[in-house]
């Protein structure tokens, strides 16, 4: 007879005898509990005598499979069965001493016997490291999204007076609200709170008042603790102010507020308002006085944009209208047209913009502005909308996706058309930011474009002592290329002859100067080590996933290898169960004695 069967028979007989004695007792109180405790004691005794096991699923390695730990790995996902565990990160080596430290990823190729399959945990490797793994089969376990700033974008080139917007996404994995602070020259410029436990889009803005190349700061704060502090490099050009000519048929609040906003933000403004039939009012800000009574090609040539009501622009004389049209279509002048009830006569200024009026009543709604993730504060608007068309670019919408502002090309220049006539109400309600967003967008879209100093596109996030790949375009061979006065070699892209690349290791944090073919210098920025770490981690994760999916490895590479392993339940649990049952029976007997 087997040991298992013997134990089972003995325990069954023991249960029968104990239950019989309990049933014969005169005191029938707690009889069910006494019988239950007796059964539990017998079962626990059997479990102590017999090996009780269960199947545990665990990751196991194949033939000479190795494990590579990278930042962001979960210790619980390591599993068992790996004889070879590697890492190239000092912090991981200290936290997990079993891992063998490698000075470089290529050291895996020197392992004997050769590693046949490599399982990567964490955020993975960059493309350059992945390509060094020769023919080793790879598989990858994707980690959770890292905490912190996981996406960010801002224009690295702007002009004084223009709105600088820093937009991105923050993953707050903590249980506390995190404050994102935008600073410049040690001065807080804007801030936003990130709710606990959420992935939240954010937007921070400022209007640069200084010129030159500078590095703002984006700081994540949890109470008094600084979680992140990243540099936000921006080149603010002392570019000549955009010159705006404002034409009005009569004084109104919209014109007054726009003129004040333009002058306060560094724009050069000349305003002509018709007071009576033979009398006009002229005002100037940040610009020399000019005679505005006659609108000539020479006068229009002094401005970058014209702003006016449709009725005012349509009332120009034939000579003035021809001068305006010439400057727009041949010389790149922009015109911002504010729709109004100007009659049915159609002008070349509105050919691209067809307006539909759905109601005669005003309505209050929030707006969506191109390039903005958040809605504006509510605004009272007339229900007149611009019809969608293939030749226009829509700039502003209401929440029903009706178009309220759009732009279209007209020769070398641009026409911007809007049905909004009372945006000054944003200013009256204290919503200066919405007003700035709207008018900055319209003026930037319309204004005559001037040549700006170029900046060099750089692949990834260039950091100190790390490889930075600079991308250049040139129709001729690049010679005499220097970065920070050091000569470097440019490599031509075979498939695209006009594209060139330069590999460079910056030695210092900050702006880097590059000169090509004796032209004016261009600039790019090198960040401190470990800058924008969460974004870099996500980029490595993406590169690792894409590389493995395109590597045409065996199907087993992308599958999780698991095996059921028999695991014995610790005897301690059954000893405790037996002790509890016997203690109950003993105490119950003493209480009834």
C-alpha positions, 0 to 999 in steps of 0.5 A: 500500500502506498504512503499517500493511500495509508495517510488518507485512510488513517486520517479518514478513520481518525475523523470518523472516530473523533466525530463519533465521540463528539456526537455522543457528548451530552452537551450538544452546544457548538457541535457543528463547530467541534466537528468542523474543527476536528475535520480541519485538524485531520486534514492539516495532519494529512497535509503535513504528512503528504507533499502538497504542490501546485504548478507555478508559471515562470519565465525560463530561458532557452538554450543559452538564453541571457537576460539584459536589465536596462533602466525601468525593468521590474524586478518581479519580471526577472523570473528563473532559469537565467544563468546569464544576467547582464546590465550596462548600468551601474545603478542596476548592478548595485541594486541587483548584484547577481547581474554581470556588469558590462562596459559596453553592449558589444561585450555580449557578443564575446560571451562563450558559449555564444548567447543564442537569445537575449531577453531585454527588460526595461526601457531597452536600447537605442538603435546604435546599440541594438545594431551591435548585437549581431545575429542574437535573437531578441525579445522584449518585455515592454515596461510601464510608462515612465513618470515625469515629462513624457512629451514636450515641444516648443519653438526653439526660434522666436521673436521678441513680442511673440508668444512662446508656448511650451506644450507637453504631457506629464505622467504623475504616478505619485499620490500628490499634485505636482506643480510644473513651473516655467522660469526664465532668468530666475523669474517664474513666468507661468505654472500649471498643476498636474493632478495625482495619478494621471497623465495630463497635457500641459501648456506654459506660455510667456512673451519673451522680452529679451533678445538673444540665445537663452535657456529657460527652465521647466521645473517639476515640484512636489511640495518643496522637492524638485523632481525634474529641472530641464533646460528649454533653449530658445533663440529670441531674435531682436528681429525688427518688429512686425509693422502693422497698418490698421484701417478703420471706417470708424472708431470701435473697441475691437480696433482700440484694444488690438492697437493697444495690444500690438503696441504693448507687445513690441509691434510697430503700429500705424492706425488710420481711422475715418472720423468724417468724410473729409477727416481722418485720425492717425495714430502711431506706436513704435514707428515713425510718423507716415502720411496715411491719407493716400495709400500707395504701393510705397506706403504698403511696402513699409508694412508687413501686415494690414488689418481692417474690416471688410467694408473698409478694405472694399471702400478703398479707391481703385488706385489704393485697391490695386496698390494693396493687391500688388503688394500682397501678390507680388511682395508678400504683404499679408492682410487680416480681414474682419468680416462685417455686413459690407453688402453683396459686392464681392472683393478679391479679398474674400474670394477664398472665404465663403461665409454662412450665417446660421442665426441672427442671435449671438451665442456664447461658446469656447473656441479652439485655436490652432496649435492649442490643446486647451479651449479658450474662455467662452466668448460671445460670437455672431453665428457666422462661419467660414465654409470649409474649402480645400484651398484654405487653412483653418485657424480657429473653430468653435466647439461644434467645429465651425470655422471662425478664422482661416487663411489662404495664399494670394500670390506671394502673400497671405489673406487671413479672414475672421468672423470674430468681431469682439475679441476684446471681451477676452481682455475685459474678462481678464483672459489676456492669454486667449486674446494673445494666442488668437491675435499672435496666430493671425498676425504670424500667419499673415505677416510678410516673412523675413529671413531668419538665422538658421538652426541645425536639426539634431537627431534625438536629444543631444547631451554632453559627451554623447554622440549628436547627429546634425542634419544639414541640407546643401546643394553643393559639397560641404567643405570647411565645416567647423563646430565650435571652431573644430573641423568636422567631416560631413557625410552625404546621404547616398539616397538624398544627395542634398542631405548631409550628416555630422557626428559630433560629441559636445564637450560642454552644455549650452549653445553650439556654433556650426559654420559651413562653407563660410556662411553665417553661423548656425546654432544648436543646443547640447543638454546636460547628461540625463536631460529629459530622461523620461522622453529618452526612455520612451524613445529607447522603448520605441526603437527597441520594439521597432527594431525587434519587430523588423528584425525577422527573427524566429517567431519564438523571439517575440513570444513569452517562454513559460513553463509550469514548475511544481512548487510545494506549499510550505508546511508551516501553513498546515502546522498553524492550521492544526494548532488553531483547530486543536486549540479550539477543541481544547479551549471548548472542552475546558469551558464546558467542563 
